[in-house]
């Protein structure tokens, strides 16, 4: 599909619409050590990345796993004055919309692995490998060290953030009676003891890295089983779009996900709350576009990455319209939709279908 993959205005950016968080710019350190460090003073476990200029090249590096309340050195050389770029997002296991500490500078990342990228053109054909970094201006007075803190409006201390992080993770795995307040009260202690016993971590109520890492693992494994997945059960690339009910806009349509042959991707995270969704796709076949047929509901699309309200006039707002297929999911919390050759325009020569495995579980990258 001949898509234009330049960055969209923020009002059409999926990240800008779904991600929220409070950006906290760097604080100079008074010590003589030369380093750049991240400090997570939020209640979320984070994956963080940094961008910087080295010999005229803009380099991005990540992911560093930051437990709630954890600080970590990410650069050990003396920090030079100038502009740096920082981004962090919550691990997938946290419930609710994905949280991010972000800005307006799109830079390239690897989605599922540790990375150091020296070429910012590597994501030109895959906008979902971009993240919106925020800028950090390091002044002359830095003395070679700098720190960026990721915070929330409640302004936790490092210790309170660690406690709140455990409380949030406990809620993420189903302990709904836990309050996220950063205080180790009796209720929190009882739930921590019960969880530690169930995992063979002892009988105490102590909060330590073993407890936190076990909770992160359980939360991510729980999330990996939930959501709406696309799987391409063909041997040709498919550009996929998705529409779901929205409490304010009626529906929202989003795209594009490019799926190689036999590839799967999660397009909607978390437990599914609606009994139906809508899907659309365009197959790349011998240099031609083969649009999906058999759709029953019109939604807005674009030839670039898009996120559009369902109640707008597509043409008036600069969109095209396509007929999406309705998919009934019968109240399931997770669902996989497979694109097959017969769903696309039969006038285009298509390759035979290929069996597709179950969607892969999503895992957060391990920290450096």
VOBA-1610 file (N, C-alpha, C; in pm, whole numbers, padded with zeros to 5 digits, always signed):
BEGIN
Unk+00085-00120+00000Unk+00000+00000+00000Unk+00087+00124+00000Unk+00058+00216-00088Unk+00143+00335-00101Unk+00105+00437+00005Unk+00159+00422+00124Unk+00129+00514+00234Unk+00236+00619+00247Unk+00195+00739+00285Unk+00289+00845+00319Unk+00316+00836+00468Unk+00440+00811+00507Unk+00470+00779+00646Unk+00537+00893+00720Unk+00511+01015+00679Unk+00563+01126+00757Unk+00482+01142+00886Unk+00540+01215+00983Unk+00472+01231+01112Unk+00345+01313+01095Unk+00239+01271+01164Unk+00111+01341+01158Unk+00107+01456+01257Unk+00017+01554+01235Unk-00009+01652+01340Unk-00052+01581+01467Unk-00027+01643+01581Unk-00051+01576+01708Unk-00196+01534+01726Unk-00291+01605+01670Unk-00431+01568+01691Unk-00466+01437+01621Unk-00381+01392+01528Unk-00406+01264+01463Unk-00313+01155+01515Unk-00226+01190+01607Unk-00127+01093+01656Unk-00189+01001+01760Unk-00178+00870+01737Unk-00230+00774+01835Unk-00161+00791+01968Unk-00030+00810+01963Unk+00044+00826+02088Unk-00004+00948+02164Unk-00021+01058+02093Unk-00060+01182+02161Unk-00198+01169+02224Unk-00285+01088+02163Unk-00420+01075+02216Unk-00428+00975+02331Unk-00344+00871+02328Unk-00356+00765+02426Unk-00262+00778+02543Unk-00151+00847+02522Unk-00051+00852+02627Unk-00067+00979+02708Unk-00049+00967+02840Unk-00055+01085+02925Unk+00048+01071+03034Unk+00087+01183+03091Unk+00185+01181+03198Unk+00242+01319+03219Unk+00310+01337+03328Unk+00370+01465+03362Unk+00518+01460+03333Unk+00568+01548+03247Unk+00709+01552+03212Unk+00783+01635+03315Unk+00892+01579+03367Unk+00975+01651+03462Unk+01114+01663+03401Unk+01156+01784+03370Unk+01286+01803+03308Unk+01398+01789+03409Unk+01521+01776+03357Unk+01636+01737+03438Unk+01670+01832+03550Unk+01726+01776+03656Unk+01777+01853+03768Unk+01928+01835+03774Unk+02002+01941+03786Unk+02147+01929+03796Unk+02186+01864+03927Unk+02287+01780+03924Unk+02337+01716+04044Unk+02457+01792+04096Unk+02471+01792+04227Unk+02582+01865+04287Unk+02707+01783+04305Unk+02702+01653+04276Unk+02818+01568+04297Unk+02919+01584+04186Unk+03039+01528+04209Unk+03146+01539+04111Unk+03141+01427+04009Unk+03052+01329+04026Unk+03044+01218+03933Unk+02991+01266+03799Unk+03047+01210+03692Unk+03005+01246+03557Unk+02910+01140+03505Unk+02781+01174+03495Unk+02684+01074+03451Unk+02551+01142+03421Unk+02469+01072+03341Unk+02329+01108+03321Unk+02248+00996+03385Unk+02155+01032+03472Unk+02074+00931+03539Unk+01926+00960+03523Unk+01848+00853+03527Unk+01702+00861+03531Unk+01658+00822+03671Unk+01554+00888+03721Unk+01499+00855+03852Unk+01347+00846+03841Unk+01293+00730+03871Unk+01149+00706+03857Unk+01080+00731+03991Unk+01016+00846+04003Unk+00943+00881+04125Unk+00792+00872+04102Unk+00754+00784+04009Unk+00612+00758+03982Unk+00575+00622+04039Unk+00447+00589+04033Unk+00399+00459+04080Unk+00396+00355+03969Unk+00453+00386+03854Unk+00454+00296+03739Unk+00594+00239+03717Unk+00602+00112+03683Unk+00728+00058+03633Unk+00744+00106+03488Unk+00863+00155+03455Unk+00882+00223+03328Unk+00988+00156+03241Unk+00976+00178+03112Unk+01083+00155+03016Unk+01122+00291+02960Unk+01250+00326+02968Unk+01293+00462+02933Unk+01402+00458+02827Unk+01411+00569+02752Unk+01509+00581+02644Unk+01562+00723+02640Unk+01677+00740+02577Unk+01741+00871+02567Unk+01790+00893+02425Unk+01792+01018+02382Unk+01849+01056+02253Unk+01950+01167+02273Unk+02059+01164+02198Unk+02163+01265+02212Unk+02244+01273+02083Unk+02315+01383+02065Unk+02397+01405+01946Unk+02541+01368+01977Unk+02600+01287+01890Unk+02740+01248+01901Unk+02803+01257+01763Unk+02897+01351+01747Unk+02965+01371+01619Unk+02864+01387+01505Unk+02771+01475+01526Unk+02670+01513+01426Unk+02566+01405+01400Unk+02572+01295+01473Unk+02469+01192+01459Unk+02375+01195+01579Unk+02245+01185+01552Unk+02147+01178+01658Unk+02126+01030+01693Unk+02164+00993+01813Unk+02161+00853+01857Unk+02049+00836+01958Unk+01979+00724+01950Unk+01880+00689+02052Unk+01921+00556+02115Unk+01900+00548+02248Unk+01935+00428+02323Unk+01824+00394+02422Unk+01801+00266+02444Unk+01704+00218+02541Unk+01702+00065+02536Unk+01616-00005+02595Unk+01530+00044+02701Unk+01593+00015+02836Unk+01580+00110+02928Unk+01618+00085+03066Unk+01491+00060+03145Unk+01487-00054+03215Unk+01375-00083+03303Unk+01396-00009+03434Unk+01297+00067+03475Unk+01301+00140+03601Unk+01184+00095+03688Unk+01213+00024+03795Unk+01108-00005+03891Unk+01059+00127+03951Unk+00939+00130+04001Unk+00892+00249+04073Unk+00987+00275+04190Unk+01033+00399+04202Unk+01125+00435+04308Unk+01271+00405+04279Unk+01302+00363+04157Unk+01440+00328+04122Unk+01508+00438+04041Unk+01634+00463+04069Unk+01717+00555+03991Unk+01829+00474+03926Unk+01865+00511+03803Unk+01962+00432+03728Unk+02046+00523+03639Unk+02177+00498+03635Unk+02267+00572+03546Unk+02251+00517+03405Unk+02233+00609+03308Unk+02215+00566+03169Unk+02328+00612+03079Unk+02409+00708+03123Unk+02529+00751+03050Unk+02638+00778+03153Unk+02755+00722+03130Unk+02864+00734+03228Unk+02970+00835+03188Unk+02965+00888+03067Unk+03060+00992+03027Unk+03016+01127+03083Unk+03110+01220+03089Unk+03078+01355+03133Unk+02970+01414+03042Unk+02867+01469+03102Unk+02754+01521+03025Unk+02785+01661+02975Unk+02782+01677+02843Unk+02812+01806+02782Unk+02686+01893+02777Unk+02701+02024+02790Unk+02585+02113+02775Unk+02522+02095+02638Unk+02393+02114+02630Unk+02323+02100+02503Unk+02188+02034+02522Unk+02130+01993+02411Unk+01994+01937+02412Unk+01999+01785+02408Unk+01924+01722+02498Unk+01905+01579+02503Unk+01755+01551+02487Unk+01723+01426+02457Unk+01584+01387+02437Unk+01554+01264+02522Unk+01440+01265+02590Unk+01406+01160+02685Unk+01262+01115+02664Unk+01241+00988+02684Unk+01106+00931+02673Unk+01094+00815+02771Unk+00978+00797+02830Unk+00951+00681+02915Unk+00805+00642+02902Unk+00779+00513+02908Unk+00641+00464+02905Unk+00625+00353+03006Unk+00504+00339+03057Unk+00475+00235+03154Unk+00478+00098+03089Unk+00512-00003+03168Unk+00512-00139+03117Unk+00371-00178+03075Unk+00355-00272+02984Unk+00221-00306+02935Unk+00130-00366+03041Unk+00187-00423+03149Unk+00106-00488+03250Unk+00022-00396+03334Unk+00048-00265+03332Unk-00034-00172+03410Unk-00170-00154+03343Unk-00274-00156+03423Unk-00409-00140+03370Unk-00434+00002+03321Unk-00534+00015+03234Unk-00573+00147+03186Unk-00495+00190+03063Unk-00525+00310+03011Unk-00453+00363+02895Unk-00303+00369+02923Unk-00225+00344+02819Unk-00080+00346+02832Unk-00032+00483+02876Unk+00048+00488+02983Unk+00102+00613+03034Unk+00241+00636+02977Unk+00268+00761+02944Unk+00401+00795+02892Unk+00442+00934+02936Unk+00571+00952+02951Unk+00633+01081+02974Unk+00696+01118+02841Unk+00628+01207+02768Unk+00660+01226+02627Unk+00657+01373+02589Unk+00699+01400+02465Unk+00701+01536+02414Unk+00654+01542+02271Unk+00727+01618+02187Unk+00683+01635+02049Unk+00793+01608+01948Unk+00902+01539+01989Unk+01010+01508+01896Unk+01008+01358+01864Unk+00964+01319+01742Unk+00959+01177+01708Unk+01099+01122+01680Unk+01136+01016+01752Unk+01264+00950+01732Unk+01243+00799+01725Unk+01339+00729+01669Unk+01326+00586+01646Unk+01363+00504+01768Unk+01293+00393+01787Unk+01323+00297+01893Unk+01303+00157+01835Unk+01350+00058+01909Unk+01310-00081+01884Unk+01197-00111+01982Unk+01094-00178+01935Unk+00977-00197+02020Unk+00994-00305+02126Unk+01073-00407+02098Unk+01074-00523+02187Unk+01215-00567+02227Unk+01312-00479+02222Unk+01447-00522+02257Unk+01530-00402+02300Unk+01644-00432+02361Unk+01742-00328+02389Unk+01794-00273+02257Unk+01831-00146+02254Unk+01874-00090+02126Unk+01969+00026+02144Unk+02054+00045+02044Unk+02129+00167+02020Unk+02119+00193+01871Unk+02054+00302+01832Unk+02029+00332+01691Unk+02106+00456+01650Unk+02189+00441+01547Unk+02270+00551+01497Unk+02208+00617+01374Unk+02101+00562+01323Unk+02038+00612+01200Unk+01890+00633+01227Unk+01845+00758+01224Unk+01706+00788+01252Unk+01615+00764+01131Unk+01672+00716+01022Unk+01590+00681+00906Unk+01537+00538+00915Unk+01581+00461+01016Unk+01544+00319+01020Unk+01395+00299+01045Unk+01326+00401+01099Unk+01182+00385+01124Unk+01098+00462+01023Unk+01158+00507+00914Unk+01086+00589+00817Unk+00967+00514+00756Unk+00978+00381+00741Unk+00870+00303+00683Unk+00785+00234+00790Unk+00811+00264+00916Unk+00735+00200+01024Unk+00714+00301+01136Unk+00611+00386+01124Unk+00590+00493+01223Unk+00564+00441+01363Unk+00527+00316+01379Unk+00501+00263+01512Unk+00629+00226+01585Unk+00743+00246+01519Unk+00871+00235+01588Unk+00919+00372+01634Unk+00837+00473+01621Unk+00870+00606+01671Unk+00805+00631+01806Unk+00871+00711+01888Unk+00812+00761+02012Unk+00835+00912+02016Unk+00748+00981+02087Unk+00755+01127+02095Unk+00837+01166+02218Unk+00964+01195+02198Unk+01054+01231+02307Unk+01034+01377+02348Unk+01065+01409+02475Unk+01066+01549+02516Unk+01210+01597+02529Unk+01228+01728+02520Unk+01362+01787+02517Unk+01410+01821+02658Unk+01537+01802+02680Unk+01602+01840+02805Unk+01723+01927+02768Unk+01722+02051+02808Unk+01833+02143+02779Unk+01927+02148+02898Unk+02045+02093+02881Unk+02146+02088+02987Unk+02231+02215+02979Unk+02237+02295+03085Unk+02309+02423+03080Unk+02459+02405+03100Unk+02532+02515+03085Unk+02677+02513+03102Unk+02717+02476+03244Unk+02632+02505+03339Unk+02665+02484+03480Unk+02643+02341+03527Unk+02628+02246+03435Unk+02594+02110+03473Unk+02704+02038+03549Unk+02832+02076+03531Unk+02945+02008+03596Unk+02954+01861+03558Unk+02907+01827+03439Unk+02924+01692+03387Unk+02820+01591+03428Unk+02722+01631+03509Unk+02619+01537+03555Unk+02480+01598+03541Unk+02383+01510+03520Unk+02245+01556+03503Unk+02150+01442+03539Unk+02032+01478+03585Unk+01932+01378+03620Unk+01796+01421+03570Unk+01723+01328+03514Unk+01583+01350+03477Unk+01496+01263+03565Unk+01395+01323+03625Unk+01302+01251+03711Unk+01167+01238+03641Unk+01106+01121+03656Unk+00972+01097+03605Unk+00877+01096+03724Unk+00785+01192+03728Unk+00702+01211+03847Unk+00554+01212+03811Unk+00472+01208+03914Unk+00327+01221+03902Unk+00281+01343+03981Unk+00157+01387+03961Unk+00110+01506+04034Unk+00114+01492+04185Unk+00105+01370+04240Unk+00108+01355+04384Unk+00247+01369+04443Unk+00348+01382+04358Unk+00484+01419+04402Unk+00539+01323+04508Unk+00542+01193+04475Unk+00598+01094+04565Unk+00747+01117+04588Unk+00794+01083+04707Unk+00937+01066+04728Unk+00978+00934+04664Unk+01109+00907+04659Unk+01156+00781+04603Unk+01096+00663+04679Unk+01097+00669+04812Unk+01044+00559+04892Unk+00894+00544+04872Unk+00821+00655+04873Unk+00676+00648+04851Unk+00643+00592+04714Unk+00724+00628+04613Unk+00702+00576+04478Unk+00720+00425+04475Unk+00819+00375+04546Unk+00841+00230+04550Unk+00721+00159+04610Unk+00670+00212+04721Unk+00551+00153+04785Unk+00430+00163+04693Unk+00408+00282+04636Unk+00294+00302+04546Unk+00304+00211+04424Unk+00428+00188+04377Unk+00448+00098+04264Unk+00405-00044+04294Unk+00438-00092+04415Unk+00393-00225+04456Unk+00241-00228+04468Unk+00184-00124+04525Unk+00038-00119+04536Unk-00029-00121+04399Unk+00027-00045+04305Unk-00032-00044+04170Unk-00022-00182+04105Unk+00091-00246+04117Unk+00109-00378+04056Unk+00014-00480+04120Unk-00007-00470+04249Unk-00102-00560+04315Unk-00243-00540+04259Unk-00280-00416+04235Unk-00411-00390+04173Unk-00415-00442+04030Unk-00303-00430+03959Unk-00297-00476+03820Unk-00322-00627+03810Unk-00282-00702+03911Unk-00301-00848+03905Unk-00428-00892+03977Unk-00512-00797+04019Unk-00644-00832+04069Unk-00671-00807+04215Unk-00574-00752+04291Unk-00599-00721+04432Unk-00665-00584+04441Unk-00793-00579+04419Unk-00864-00452+04403Unk-00880-00375+04534Unk-00859-00439+04647Unk-00878-00370+04775Unk-00755-00290+04817Unk-00651-00288+04736Unk-00529-00215+04769Unk-00542-00070+04721Unk-00509+00024+04809Unk-00512+00167+04776Unk-00373+00213+04735Unk-00363+00290+04627Unk-00233+00339+04579Unk-00207+00475+04643Unk-00142+00474+04759Unk-00116+00598+04830Unk+00028+00615+04877Unk+00114+00516+04848Unk+00254+00527+04887Unk+00280+00504+05034Unk+00182+00454+05107Unk+00195+00431+05250Unk+00179+00282+05280Unk+00269+00229+05362Unk+00262+00087+05398Unk+00167+00071+05516Unk+00039+00062+05487Unk-00060+00040+05591Unk-00083-00109+05615Unk-00171-00138+05708Unk-00198-00278+05743Unk-00252-00357+05624Unk-00344-00297+05548Unk-00403-00368+05434Unk-00296-00404+05331Unk-00205-00309+05303Unk-00097-00336+05208Unk-00007-00448+05259Unk+00029-00443+05387Unk+00116-00545+05444Unk+00054-00684+05434Unk-00076-00694+05461Unk-00143-00824+05455Unk-00141-00881+05313Unk-00168-00796+05214Unk-00170-00843+05075Unk-00030-00880+05029Unk+00071-00801+05070Unk+00209-00833+05033Unk+00250-00968+05091Unk+00217-00992+05219Unk+00251-01120+05282Unk+00185-01237+05209Unk+00057-01219+05177Unk-00015-01326+05107Unk+00048-01354+04971Unk+00084-01247+04899Unk+00144-01266+04767Unk+00281-01332+04779Unk+00363-01288+04873Unk+00496-01347+04890Unk+00485-01496+04922Unk+00391-01532+05008Unk+00373-01674+05041Unk+00335-01754+04916Unk+00247-01696+04834Unk+00200-01768+04715Unk+00311-01789+04612Unk+00413-01704+04618Unk+00524-01712+04522Unk+00650-01773+04582Unk+00641-01820+04704Unk+00758-01879+04767Unk+00866-01778+04800Unk+00825-01654+04831Unk+00920-01547+04861Unk+00928-01518+05011Unk+00880-01610+05093Unk+00886-01588+05237Unk+00754-01541+05294Unk+00754-01519+05425Unk+00631-01487+05496Unk+00627-01344+05547Unk+00724-01262+05507Unk+00730-01126+05559Unk+00651-01031+05469Unk+00635-00908+05518Unk+00569-00805+05438Unk+00667-00710+05376Unk+00794-00752+05365Unk+00898-00664+05315Unk+00881-00636+05166Unk+00912-00514+05127Unk+00911-00475+04986Unk+01054-00474+04936Unk+01086-00560+04840Unk+01220-00566+04785Unk+01212-00593+04635Unk+01330-00600+04570Unk+01332-00618+04425Unk+01272-00751+04382Unk+01291-00856+04462Unk+01235-00986+04427Unk+01083-00979+04420Unk+01022-00910+04515Unk+00878-00892+04515Unk+00834-00812+04393Unk+00900-00700+04369Unk+00861-00612+04258Unk+00875-00683+04124Unk+00987-00753+04102Unk+01008-00820+03975Unk+00907-00932+03952Unk+00869-01001+04059Unk+00767-01104+04046Unk+00632-01044+04008Unk+00598-00930+04070Unk+00473-00862+04037Unk+00472-00812+03892Unk+00586-00756+03848Unk+00595-00709+03709Unk+00575-00825+03612Unk+00637-00937+03640Unk+00623-01055+03554Unk+00477-01100+03548Unk+00412-01108+03663Unk+00272-01151+03665Unk+00181-01052+03592Unk+00205-00922+03612Unk+00122-00820+03546Unk+00138-00826+03395Unk+00261-00840+03347Unk+00284-00846+03202Unk+00226-00973+03141Unk+00237-01085+03213Unk+00180-01210+03162Unk+00028-01201+03155Unk-00031-01135+03252Unk-00177-01116+03250Unk-00218-01031+03131Unk-00146-00922+03109Unk-00180-00833+02998Unk-00161-00901+02863Unk-00060-00987+02851Unk-00030-01050+02722Unk-00145-01136+02672Unk-00230-01181+02763Unk-00341-01267+02725Unk-00467-01188+02690Unk-00465-01058+02711Unk-00582-00975+02691Unk-00563-00882+02571Unk-00674-00844+02507Unk-00666-00744+02400Unk-00721-00795+02268Unk-00709-00712+02167Unk-00752-00744+02031Unk-00628-00759+01944Unk-00616-00874+01878Unk-00500-00904+01796Unk-00539-00912+01649Unk-00450-00866+01564Unk-00458-00892+01421Unk-00353-00998+01386Unk-00390-01094+01304Unk-00295-01189+01248Unk-00313-01194+01096Unk-00205-01188+01025Unk-00207-01192+00879Unk-00188-01337+00834Unk-00298-01403+00800Unk-00293-01544+00758Unk-00276-01554+00607Unk-00190-01468+00552Unk-00157-01474+00410Unk-00006-01465+00397Unk+00042-01473+00275Unk+00184-01461+00250Unk+00224-01324+00196Unk+00128-01231+00193Unk+00154-01097+00143Unk+00132-00994+00254Unk+00198-00879+00247Unk+00179-00776+00350Unk+00037-00721+00350Unk-00011-00692+00470Unk-00143-00631+00487Unk-00130-00508+00576Unk-00187-00397+00530Unk-00200-00277+00613Unk-00336-00283+00680Unk-00340-00281+00813Unk-00463-00305+00887Unk-00507-00181+00964Unk-00639-00167+00977Unk-00700-00058+01055Unk-00807-00116+01146Unk-00843-00039+01248Unk-00927-00090+01356Unk-01022+00020+01400Unk-01146-00015+01430Unk-01242+00082+01483Unk-01311+00020+01604Unk-01328+00102+01709Unk-01388+00053+01832Unk-01483+00157+01889Unk-01579+00111+01969Unk-01670+00206+02034Unk-01594+00302+02125Unk-01636+00427+02125Unk-01573+00530+02207Unk-01684+00603+02284Unk-01671+00616+02415Unk-01781+00675+02494Unk-01812+00819+02459Unk-01716+00892+02402Unk-01739+01033+02370Unk-01762+01057+02222Unk-01698+00977+02138Unk-01703+01002+01993Unk-01791+00902+01918Unk-01857+00811+01987Unk-01933+00706+01920Unk-01843+00591+01881Unk-01750+00617+01787Unk-01647+00521+01748Unk-01520+00598+01718Unk-01407+00527+01719Unk-01281+00582+01672Unk-01217+00481+01579Unk-01165+00529+01467Unk-01091+00442+01375Unk-00944+00480+01379Unk-00857+00378+01382Unk-00713+00400+01390Unk-00641+00309+01292Unk-00526+00351+01247Unk-00441+00273+01157Unk-00315+00353+01129Unk-00217+00298+01073Unk-00213+00164+01015Unk-00114+00075+01091Unk-00143-00057+01089Unk-00044-00156+01130Unk-00005-00235+01006Unk+00124-00242+00977Unk+00169-00322+00863Unk+00210-00460+00911Unk+00139-00561+00863Unk+00164-00699+00903Unk+00227-00774+00786Unk+00347-00825+00809Unk+00408-00914+00710Unk+00331-01046+00708Unk+00357-01130+00610Unk+00291-01259+00602Unk+00310-01339+00730Unk+00202-01391+00784Unk+00200-01474+00905Unk+00239-01399+01031Unk+00234-01265+01028Unk+00269-01185+01146Unk+00144-01150+01225Unk+00160-01141+01359Unk+00051-01101+01448Unk+00093-00976+01525Unk-00007-00894+01562Unk+00021-00774+01640Unk-00101-00742+01727Unk-00075-00690+01847Unk-00185-00646+01933Unk-00219-00502+01897Unk-00348-00475+01870Unk-00390-00340+01831Unk-00476-00273+01938Unk-00523-00350+02034Unk-00603-00295+02143Unk-00563-00370+02270Unk-00505-00297+02366Unk-00456-00361+02487Unk-00564-00366+02594Unk-00541-00455+02691Unk-00633-00466+02802Unk-00754-00553+02771Unk-00832-00585+02874Unk-00952-00666+02858Unk-01053-00594+02769Unk-01109-00665+02673Unk-01206-00606+02581Unk-01339-00584+02652Unk-01396-00466+02632Unk-01519-00430+02703Unk-01641-00428+02612Unk-01621-00423+02480Unk-01733-00418+02387Unk-01762-00558+02333Unk-01885-00578+02283Unk-01917-00708+02222Unk-01892-00710+02073Unk-01845-00596+02017Unk-01813-00593+01875Unk-01709-00486+01846Unk-01635-00508+01735Unk-01537-00413+01684Unk-01544-00416+01533Unk-01470-00326+01467Unk-01468-00322+01321Unk-01324-00328+01272Unk-01304-00396+01157Unk-01169-00413+01103Unk-01168-00380+00954Unk-01051-00339+00907Unk-01032-00309+00765Unk-00887-00336+00729Unk-00863-00369+00604Unk-00725-00393+00561Unk-00707-00370+00413Unk-00583-00347+00373Unk-00544-00335+00233Unk-00422-00424+00213Unk-00430-00514+00117Unk-00321-00606+00090Unk-00232-00553-00021Unk-00101-00567-00006Unk-00004-00536-00112Unk+00011-00660-00199Unk-00028-00648-00327Unk-00024-00763-00417Unk+00034-00722-00551Unk+00157-00765-00578Unk+00221-00737-00706Unk+00220-00589-00742Unk+00251-00505-00642Unk+00257-00362-00666Unk+00122-00294-00671Unk+00016-00368-00646Unk-00118-00310-00646Unk-00179-00323-00507Unk-00276-00236-00479Unk-00347-00241-00352Unk-00476-00321-00368Unk-00495-00419-00280Unk-00617-00498-00281Unk-00695-00468-00154Unk-00796-00380-00161Unk-00871-00344-00040Unk-00962-00456+00007Unk-00990-00457+00137Unk-01084-00554+00193Unk-01224-00530+00138Unk-01298-00636+00114Unk-01435-00626+00066Unk-01528-00685+00171Unk-01658-00658+00156Unk-01756-00716+00246Unk-01783-00634+00370Unk-01731-00511+00374Unk-01755-00427+00490Unk-01897-00371+00493Unk-01943-00336+00613Unk-02081-00289+00628Unk-02092-00153+00696Unk-01980-00099+00745Unk-01985+00027+00820Unk-01871+00118+00774Unk-01907+00242+00735Unk-01806+00335+00688Unk-01735+00406+00802Unk-01601+00410+00797Unk-01520+00485+00892Unk-01411+00560+00816Unk-01360+00664+00880Unk-01256+00745+00817Unk-01123+00671+00817Unk-01048+00687+00708Unk-00910+00639+00698Unk-00828+00748+00631Unk-00698+00730+00629Unk-00608+00823+00562Unk-00494+00743+00502Unk-00417+00807+00414Unk-00300+00738+00358Unk-00177+00759+00444Unk-00198+00812+00565Unk-00092+00821+00665Unk-00148+00762+00794Unk-00065+00747+00892Unk-00111+00700+01023Unk-00221+00794+01073Unk-00329+00739+01126Unk-00444+00822+01161Unk-00514+00773+01287Unk-00589+00864+01346Unk-00677+00835+01459Unk-00793+00930+01446Unk-00911+00880+01408Unk-01022+00967+01368Unk-01148+00933+01445Unk-01221+01037+01486Unk-01350+01019+01551Unk-01450+00962+01451Unk-01544+00884+01501Unk-01639+00818+01412Unk-01755+00904+01370Unk-01777+01018+01436Unk-01895+01099+01408Unk-01864+01221+01320Unk-01750+01223+01253Unk-01713+01338+01172Unk-01744+01312+01025Unk-01747+01418+00947Unk-01757+01409+00802Unk-01617+01383+00748Unk-01593+01262+00700Unk-01456+01224+00661Unk-01400+01317+00555Unk-01476+01343+00450Unk-01427+01426+00341Unk-01399+01568+00388Unk-01488+01623+00471Unk-01470+01760+00519Unk-01347+01773+00606Unk-01309+01666+00675Unk-01193+01669+00763Unk-01065+01619+00697Unk-01070+01596+00564Unk-00950+01557+00492Unk-00920+01409+00492Unk-01018+01326+00525Unk-01002+01181+00525Unk-01070+01119+00403Unk-01038+00993+00379Unk-01116+00908+00291Unk-01209+00824+00379Unk-01298+00749+00316Unk-01386+00660+00391Unk-01373+00520+00335Unk-01373+00421+00423Unk-01367+00281+00382Unk-01473+00203+00459Unk-01517+00092+00400Unk-01617+00008+00462Unk-01549-00100+00547Unk-01567-00090+00678Unk-01507-00184+00773Unk-01601-00302+00796Unk-01541-00417+00825Unk-01618-00535+00863Unk-01646-00535+01013Unk-01769-00567+01049Unk-01806-00580+01189Unk-01765-00718+01239Unk-01705-00721+01359Unk-01660-00847+01419Unk-01726-00863+01555Unk-01808-00965+01568Unk-01871-00995+01697Unk-01777-01082+01779Unk-01753-01046+01904Unk-01659-01123+01985Unk-01725-01196+02101Unk-01857-01180+02119Unk-01930-01258+02217Unk-01888-01240+02360Unk-01847-01119+02397Unk-01812-01092+02535Unk-01675-01141+02578Unk-01594-01189+02484Unk-01460-01237+02518Unk-01372-01120+02560Unk-01279-01145+02651Unk-01184-01045+02695Unk-01065-01032+02602Unk-01047-01131+02516Unk-00938-01129+02419Unk-00990-01190+02289Unk-00941-01138+02176Unk-00990-01187+02047Unk-00882-01169+01942Unk-00871-01267+01852Unk-00776-01261+01741Unk-00851-01263+01609Unk-00828-01162+01528Unk-00889-01156+01395Unk-00782-01190+01291Unk-00814-01285+01202Unk-00719-01326+01098Unk-00761-01271+00963Unk-00667-01205+00898Unk-00686-01162+00760Unk-00652-01279+00667Unk-00745-01314+00579Unk-00725-01425+00486Unk-00743-01374+00342Unk-00685-01442+00244Unk-00690-01392+00105Unk-00830-01367+00053Unk-00928-01448+00093Unk-01063-01434+00039Unk-01132-01306+00084Unk-01076-01234+00183Unk-01138-01112+00232Unk-01106-00991+00144Unk-01017-01008+00047Unk-00970-00894-00032Unk-01022-00901-00174Unk-01010-00792-00245Unk-01064-00778-00379Unk-01023-00896-00467Unk-01117-00979-00512Unk-01081-01099-00588Unk-01022-01070-00725Unk-01033-00946-00773Unk-00977-00913-00904Unk-00825-00900-00898Unk-00770-00890-00778Unk-00625-00881-00761Unk-00570-01022-00737Unk-00461-01055-00802Unk-00400-01187-00784Unk-00342-01196-00644Unk-00386-01296-00569Unk-00343-01311-00431Unk-00267-01441-00414Unk-00179-01441-00316Unk-00108-01563-00282Unk-00196-01647-00191Unk-00172-01781-00190Unk-00251-01866-00101Unk-00226-01834+00044Unk-00324-01862+00129Unk-00310-01834+00272Unk-00207-01923+00337Unk-00165-01878+00454Unk-00070-01955+00534Unk-00125-01965+00674Unk-00106-02080+00735Unk-00150-02096+00873Unk-00075-02000+00962Unk-00145-01944+01059Unk-00084-01846+01148Unk-00091-01896+01290Unk+00019-01883+01359Unk+00024-01927+01498Unk-00055-01831+01586Unk-00080-01873+01711Unk-00144-01783+01807Unk-00060-01659+01825Unk-00123-01544+01856Unk-00047-01420+01872Unk+00058-01433+01981Unk+00177-01378+01957Unk+00283-01390+02057Unk+00252-01308+02180Unk+00296-01356+02295Unk+00280-01280+02419Unk+00370-01161+02416Unk+00320-01043+02461Unk+00401-00923+02466Unk+00477-00918+02596Unk+00606-00890+02588Unk+00688-00880+02708Unk+00765-00749+02704Unk+00785-00688+02819Unk+00867-00569+02827Unk+01012-00607+02813Unk+01092-00520+02752Unk+01234-00544+02741Unk+01297-00538+02878Unk+01394-00622+02902Unk+01467-00616+03029Unk+01551-00491+03035Unk+01566-00435+03150Unk+01645-00313+03167Unk+01793-00340+03152Unk+01865-00235+03117Unk+02010-00244+03106Unk+02071-00225+03241
//
